[in-house]
Amino acid sequence: TQNFWLNAIIQQTLGIIAVILLMLRLNVRLFAKPQKLWVLLPCLLVAVDNFQFYSYFSGNMSFARTSFWDITLYTLYNVTTGVFEEGVFRGIIFALLASRFGENKKGLIKTFVLSSVIFALSHLFNLVQGADVGATLLQVGYTLLTGGLFAFIVIQTHNVLLAGLIHGIYNACGQLMDNRVGLGTGVVFDAGTAVIMAIVGVSAAVYVLYSLYKLKDSDITLLYQKLGVFSKNPKQTSQTSQNNATNQAK
C-alpha cells in the first residue's frame, strides 16, 4: 500500500508541474490571492462529510494503519490527486469550455455544467482497470455533483489550488477507511451515513445554485480575465468590461 501511495505521489506531482506550466504558458491566472474565502466553509463541510461518521461511531469501522509514514503518504497521495485533477479539469478544460460560450452568466452556467459532466464521465475509465460496473456508475453520479462543487470554488475564489485542496480533503475523508488505499479495515456505507450525506449534499447544492444565480456581471468579467488565453481576445474583453461599466452606471 505504501508503494502504491508513493508511486501515485511521484506521478501526480510530475503531472501537477506539467499542468501548472501549461496553464502559465496559456496565461490562465488562477493562482492569485483567493477571493471570497467564506465560500469555502460549506464546501469544506461537504468534503469532511464524505467520511462515514455514522458507520465509524457505530463501531463498524476501525483504523488499521496508523504509522507516521502511512498517514503522511496517504495525505500526500490525496492532496496530489486533488490538485492534479483540478489543474486538468478546472484549470484547463473549464477555461477551454468558457471560451466556447458567451462571456456572460448564461455562458458560465453552460461551462459549469459541461465541465462537471466531463469530469464525471472521465471516471468511466475505471472500468478499463477492472472496476465494478455498478460502483463505477455510482461514482459517475456523485462526481457529477462534486465536479460542480469544485467548479464553484474556482468561480468564486479564482484559485484552482484551493479547489485542489478541497478535492483532496474530500477524497481523503471518503477513502479513509478503505482497506485497499486507505487507513482502515474497510468502508461500511449504512443508512445513517447515507441520510447524513444526503442532507449535507442537498443543502450545499441549494447554496451553490443560489450563489451562481446571484453572481454579478462584474464578477463574471473578472473571472474571464483570469482565464487568460482561452477567454475572448483583449479587445473584446476590454469592450465587454466597458459595456458592463456603462450598464452599471446607468
C-alpha positions in Angstrom: 0.0 0.0 0.0 2.8 2.4 0.8 4.4 1.6 -2.6 1.1 2.4 -4.3 0.8 5.7 -2.5 4.4 6.6 -3.3 4.2 5.8 -7.0 0.9 7.8 -7.3 2.5 10.8 -5.4 5.5 10.8 -7.8 3.4 10.5 -11.0 0.8 13.1 -9.8 3.5 15.6 -8.7 5.0 15.4 -12.2 1.6 15.8 -13.6 0.9 18.9 -11.4 4.2 20.5 -12.6 3.3 19.9 -16.3 -0.3 21.2 -15.8 0.9 24.4 -14.0 3.5 25.1 -16.7 0.8 24.7 -19.4 -1.6 27.0 -17.5 1.1 29.6 -17.1 2.1 29.4 -20.8 -1.6 29.8 -21.8 -1.9 32.7 -19.4 -4.6 31.1 -17.2 -4.1 33.0 -14.0 -5.9 31.0 -11.3 -3.2 31.1 -8.7 -3.6 34.7 -7.4 -4.7 35.7 -3.9 -8.1 33.9 -3.5 -11.3 35.9 -3.3 -14.4 35.2 -1.1 -12.8 32.7 1.2 -16.0 32.4 3.1 -17.5 30.3 0.3 -15.1 27.5 1.3 -16.9 26.8 4.5 -19.9 24.9 3.1 -17.6 23.3 0.5 -15.3 22.1 3.3 -18.3 20.8 5.2 -19.3 18.6 2.2 -15.7 17.4 1.9 -15.4 16.4 5.5 -18.9 14.8 5.5 -17.6 12.4 2.9 -16.3 10.4 5.8 -18.7 7.7 7.0 -19.2 9.2 10.5 -22.3 7.2 11.4 -20.7 3.9 10.5 -17.5 4.8 12.3 -19.1 5.8 15.6 -21.4 2.8 15.4 -18.3 0.6 15.6 -18.5 -0.8 12.1 -15.1 0.5 11.0 -11.7 1.0 12.7 -8.2 2.1 11.8 -5.6 -0.5 10.7 -2.7 1.7 9.5 -1.6 4.4 11.9 2.2 4.8 11.5 3.7 8.1 10.7 4.6 7.1 7.1 1.1 5.6 6.5 -0.6 8.9 7.5 2.0 11.1 5.6 1.9 9.1 2.4 -1.9 8.8 2.5 -2.3 12.6 3.0 0.2 13.4 0.2 -1.5 10.9 -2.1 -4.9 12.6 -1.7 -3.6 16.1 -1.9 -1.6 15.5 -5.1 -4.6 13.7 -6.6 -6.9 16.6 -5.9 -4.5 19.3 -7.1 -3.6 17.4 -10.3 -7.3 16.7 -11.3 -8.4 20.3 -10.5 -5.5 21.6 -12.7 -6.7 19.5 -15.6 -10.4 19.8 -15.3 -10.9 23.3 -13.7 -7.6 24.9 -14.7 -7.6 23.9 -18.4 -10.8 22.2 -19.5 -13.0 24.7 -17.7 -11.1 27.6 -19.3 -11.3 26.0 -22.7 -15.1 25.5 -22.4 -15.5 29.0 -21.2 -14.0 30.3 -24.4 -16.7 28.5 -26.4 -19.7 30.1 -24.8 -20.7 33.7 -24.2 -18.8 35.8 -21.6 -21.9 36.2 -19.5 -23.9 34.3 -16.8 -25.6 32.0 -19.3 -22.3 31.0 -20.9 -20.7 30.5 -17.5 -23.6 28.2 -16.4 -23.1 26.1 -19.6 -19.4 25.9 -18.8 -20.2 25.0 -15.2 -22.5 22.1 -16.2 -20.5 20.7 -19.1 -17.2 20.7 -17.3 -18.8 18.8 -14.4 -20.3 16.3 -16.9 -16.8 15.7 -18.5 -15.3 15.3 -15.1 -17.9 12.7 -14.1 -17.7 10.8 -17.4 -13.9 10.6 -17.1 -14.4 8.2 -14.2 -15.8 5.6 -16.7 -12.1 4.8 -17.5 -12.1 3.0 -14.2 -13.9 0.2 -16.0 -10.8 -0.4 -18.1 -8.9 -1.1 -14.8 -11.4 -3.8 -13.8 -13.7 -1.7 -11.5 -17.2 -2.9 -10.8 -19.8 -1.6 -13.2 -22.4 -0.7 -10.6 -19.8 1.1 -8.3 -18.4 3.0 -11.3 -21.8 4.2 -12.4 -22.5 5.3 -8.8 -19.1 7.1 -8.8 -20.0 8.9 -12.1 -23.2 10.1 -10.5 -21.7 11.7 -7.4 -18.6 13.0 -9.2 -21.0 15.0 -11.4 -22.2 16.8 -8.2 -18.7 17.2 -6.7 -17.4 18.4 -10.1 -19.9 21.2 -9.8 -18.8 21.9 -6.3 -15.1 22.2 -7.3 -16.0 24.4 -10.3 -18.0 26.7 -7.9 -14.9 27.1 -5.8 -12.9 28.3 -8.8 -15.7 30.6 -10.0 -15.9 32.3 -6.6 -12.2 32.3 -5.4 -10.4 32.4 -8.8 -7.9 29.9 -7.3 -7.6 26.4 -8.7 -5.2 25.3 -5.9 -7.9 25.8 -3.3 -10.2 23.7 -5.3 -7.5 21.1 -5.4 -7.1 21.2 -1.7 -10.9 20.7 -1.0 -10.9 18.0 -3.6 -8.0 16.3 -1.8 -9.8 16.5 1.6 -13.0 15.1 0.0 -11.0 12.1 -1.3 -9.1 11.6 1.9 -12.3 11.6 4.0 -14.1 9.2 1.7 -11.3 6.7 1.3 -10.0 6.9 4.9 -11.3 3.5 6.0 -10.8 1.8 2.6 -8.7 -1.3 3.2 -7.0 -1.1 -0.2 -5.9 2.6 -0.5 -6.9 4.0 2.9 -6.0 3.5 6.6 -8.9 1.4 7.8 -10.4 -2.0 7.8 -13.0 -1.3 5.1 -15.7 1.2 4.3 -19.2 0.4 5.6 -21.9 2.6 4.0 -25.0 2.3 6.0 -28.4 4.0 6.0 -27.4 6.5 8.7 -24.4 7.6 6.7 -26.5 7.9 3.6 -29.1 10.2 5.3 -26.4 12.5 6.8 -24.6 12.8 3.4 -27.9 13.4 1.6 -28.9 16.3 4.0 -25.5 18.0 3.7 -25.3 17.4 -0.1 -28.7 18.8 -0.9 -28.1 21.8 1.4 -24.8 22.5 -0.4 -26.4 22.1 -3.8 -29.1 24.7 -3.0 -26.4 27.1 -1.7 -24.2 26.7 -4.8 -27.1 27.1 -7.3 -28.4 30.2 -5.4 -24.9 31.7 -5.3 -24.5 31.2 -9.0 -27.9 32.8 -9.7 -26.9 35.8 -7.7 -23.4 36.1 -9.3 -22.7 39.7 -10.5 -21.7 40.5 -14.1 -18.6 42.3 -12.8 -17.5 39.0 -11.0 -18.0 37.1 -14.2 -16.0 39.6 -16.2 -13.1 39.4 -13.7 -13.2 35.6 -13.8 -12.9 35.5 -17.6 -9.9 37.8 -17.4 -8.3 35.3 -15.1 -8.9 32.6 -17.6 -6.4 34.3 -19.9 -5.7 33.0 -23.3 -8.8 30.8 -23.5 -11.2 33.8 -22.9 -12.0 36.3 -25.6 -9.2 38.4 -27.1 -8.1 41.5 -25.1 -10.0 44.0 -27.3 -13.3 42.0 -26.8 -12.7 41.6 -23.1 -11.9 45.3 -22.8 -15.1 46.2 -24.7 -17.2 43.9 -22.5 -15.8 45.5 -19.4 -16.6 48.9 -20.7 -20.1 47.9 -21.6 -20.7 46.4 -18.1 -19.3 49.5 -16.5 -21.7 51.7 -18.6 -24.7 49.5 -17.8 -23.9 49.7 -14.1 -23.5 53.4 -14.3 -26.9 53.7 -15.9 
